[in-house]
Structure formats: structure tokens, C-alpha cells
Amino acid sequence: MPTNGTVNRMFGVYRTVCCKAEIVIPEAAVFPDCPNHRNLPTVWKFVEDDQIRHVTHYFPKKDEPAA
């Protein structure tokens, strides 16, 4: 698994092991520190596509009542 300071080899969404913070990071970019634990070793784990929720999951459809 990649750590802060290493170069990313594959575009995607990555999550920290420590506190589950997520980022989208392009290929060839350097992995940053965890936003919640700066200046500490950070392990980033690739998030599989089936774990990513589409934004429409969080909002009701217009024809559905809000409550």
C-alpha cells in the first residue's frame, strides 16, 4: 500500500488507514500526509469502485417526498 511521500501509480480514490479520510489522486502525483494527522506516517488504501457511492445516493429524487 502506498504511503505519504510516494508517487501514485494509478489514478483513483484512496482512503487513509488511520481515519478513513478520502482523496482523489491522479497518476504520478505524490501521496500527501493524512489531513487529520500531519507529519506522521500515512498509509493510503485504494478504494474499490463498488465501495464508492454515487452522489445521487445522498439526495432524494425530485419526484420523491423529502420526508
N, C-alpha and C positions, 0 to 999 in steps of 0.2 A: 504494500500500500504506500502511496506517496506521502511525503512529509513536507512541512514548510521548508521552503528554500529549494526544492527540487523542481525540475522542468516537467510540465504536464505533457504526456504523450498522446492523450486522446480527449477531444472536446467532450464536455458533458457536465452534468450536475454532480457535485461532490459534497459530502457531509463529513463534519468532524466527528471523530470517535468520542471525544470528551463531552461535548454538549449538544451535538446534533445540529450545529449551525450549517447552513447550506449556501453554496455559491455555484454559479455557472462559470466555468473557466475554460478558455479556449486552448487549443493545442499550442504548445511552445511557450505558454505563459508560466510564470513561476508561482508555485503554491504559496499563499500568504500564511501568516500566523492566524490562529483562531481569533475571531473578533472579540471573544469573551476572555481569552487567556493569552494576551500578548506576551511576547518574549519567552514563551515556553514551547517545548516540542509539541508539534501538532501533527496528528495522523489524519489524512483525508481518505475517505472511502467513496468509491464510485457508487452513485445511486442508480439502480436498475430502472429501466423505463416503466415497468409495471408498478413501481412504488411512487411515481410522480403523479399527483392529482392534477387534472386539468382545472383551470380557473373557474370554469362553469360549475364545477362540483360545489363551490363555496357560495354560489349565488343562485337563487331560485329563478326558474324560467319566468318570463313575463306573464304567461297565461296561468301560472300557479299562484295561489294566495300566499302572501308573505307570512301569515301566522295561522 
